[in-house]
Amino acid sequence: MRFQFFARLAAAVVVALAAPMAAEAASFKCAKAAKADEKMICQDRRLNDLDVELAVRLDVLKHLIPMGQRGAMMDDQAAWLVARRQCGADRACLIRHYGDRLEEVNGALTRIYREGPF
């Protein structure tokens, strides 16, 4: 079961990262990007890739955690977006924020792998 979980996770990440992402980031439409952080994410391939990776991992996590924890996860994500917005067009700041958030999400996925829900 655990092998299947990670096989599915890996497949989802590979598919998402392999998709052409020239005009769209995973979590929002670049054509509607209005804030400096959104514009920078749409213009920078690395930031765009981090956005895709985070969106995919959050989607996987959302389906693995109990319904009662999903609201807290969404609240955490909303707070993270507010903090990300404060980076503006500062690429280094955005990369740090994505790295920190991915570490949190990956930690949650690792805990699920070790402890269940399986």
Wavefront OBJ file of the C-alpha trace (Angstrom):
o trace
v 0.000 0.000 0.000
v 2.710 2.473 0.917
v 4.574 1.748 -2.290
v 1.388 2.452 -4.257
v 0.962 5.775 -2.448
v 4.432 6.980 -3.366
v 4.153 5.584 -6.882
v 0.952 7.582 -7.395
v 2.482 10.689 -5.835
v 5.562 10.431 -8.041
v 3.449 9.882 -11.149
v 1.273 12.905 -10.366
v 4.286 15.148 -9.827
v 6.004 13.942 -13.013
v 2.891 14.474 -15.114
v 2.295 17.929 -13.685
v 5.880 19.038 -14.105
v 6.122 17.641 -17.631
v 3.078 19.542 -18.849
v 3.773 22.692 -20.854
v 3.393 25.647 -18.544
v 4.302 28.624 -20.725
v 1.219 30.701 -19.978
v -0.215 29.209 -16.817
v 0.912 28.510 -13.306
v -0.795 25.697 -11.443
v -2.638 27.742 -8.869
v -3.823 30.741 -10.890
v -4.234 32.031 -14.429
v -1.265 34.109 -15.503
v -3.497 36.149 -17.812
v -5.221 37.443 -14.665
v -2.031 38.003 -12.650
v -2.365 41.436 -11.064
v 0.011 41.451 -8.102
v 3.801 41.676 -8.333
v 4.340 38.194 -6.861
v 1.941 36.605 -9.350
v 3.546 38.380 -12.303
v 7.011 37.285 -11.187
v 5.854 33.671 -10.822
v 4.420 33.746 -14.329
v 7.597 35.269 -15.797
v 10.125 33.027 -14.046
v 10.322 29.335 -14.995
v 11.765 28.221 -11.645
v 9.059 30.008 -9.672
v 6.431 28.647 -12.029
v 7.782 25.128 -11.479
v 7.744 25.618 -7.699
v 4.147 26.814 -7.947
v 3.200 23.720 -9.948
v 4.980 21.407 -7.526
v 3.313 22.986 -4.498
v -0.136 22.877 -6.090
v 0.237 19.184 -6.996
v 1.526 18.194 -3.578
v -1.241 20.137 -1.825
v -3.813 18.407 -4.013
v -2.385 14.993 -3.108
v -2.273 15.924 0.574
v -5.847 17.194 0.483
v -7.001 13.736 -0.600
v -5.013 11.919 2.072
v -5.867 13.871 5.223
v -9.116 13.515 7.139
v -11.837 15.969 6.195
v -11.572 17.693 9.583
v -7.970 18.671 8.833
v -8.608 20.032 5.336
v -9.943 23.325 6.646
v -6.797 23.879 8.697
v -4.666 23.035 5.670
v -6.564 25.571 3.550
v -6.226 28.201 6.302
v -2.470 27.561 6.406
v -2.301 27.932 2.637
v -4.262 31.199 2.723
v -1.874 32.586 5.376
v 1.088 31.452 3.291
v -0.320 33.269 0.247
v -0.591 36.492 2.269
v 3.046 36.118 3.310
v 4.078 35.307 -0.278
v 2.389 38.464 -1.501
v 4.687 40.502 0.745
v 7.669 39.328 -1.326
v 6.375 41.317 -4.274
v 8.673 40.757 -7.261
v 11.636 39.711 -5.073
v 12.611 36.403 -6.700
v 14.874 35.255 -3.848
v 12.146 35.929 -1.287
v 9.609 33.986 -3.358
v 11.977 31.035 -3.750
v 12.530 30.978 0.041
v 8.793 31.083 0.699
v 8.122 28.240 -1.719
v 10.960 26.207 -0.211
v 9.596 26.682 3.296
v 6.050 25.755 2.286
v 7.178 22.714 0.304
v 9.139 21.547 3.338
v 5.973 21.786 5.466
v 3.840 19.955 2.906
v 6.479 17.282 2.330
v 6.695 16.806 6.097
v 2.956 16.215 6.250
v 3.162 13.711 3.391
v 6.037 11.906 5.135
v 4.042 11.697 8.385
v 1.129 10.151 6.488
v 3.491 7.675 4.864
v 4.874 6.632 8.264
v 1.694 6.664 10.353
v -1.192 6.022 7.998
v -4.155 6.555 7.157
v -3.590 3.154 5.525
l 1 2 3 4 5 6 7 8 9 10 11 12 13 14 15 16 17 18 19 20 21 22 23 24 25 26 27 28 29 30 31 32 33 34 35 36 37 38 39 40 41 42 43 44 45 46 47 48 49 50 51 52 53 54 55 56 57 58 59 60 61 62 63 64 65 66 67 68 69 70 71 72 73 74 75 76 77 78 79 80 81 82 83 84 85 86 87 88 89 90 91 92 93 94 95 96 97 98 99 100 101 102 103 104 105 106 107 108 109 110 111 112 113 114 115 116 117 118
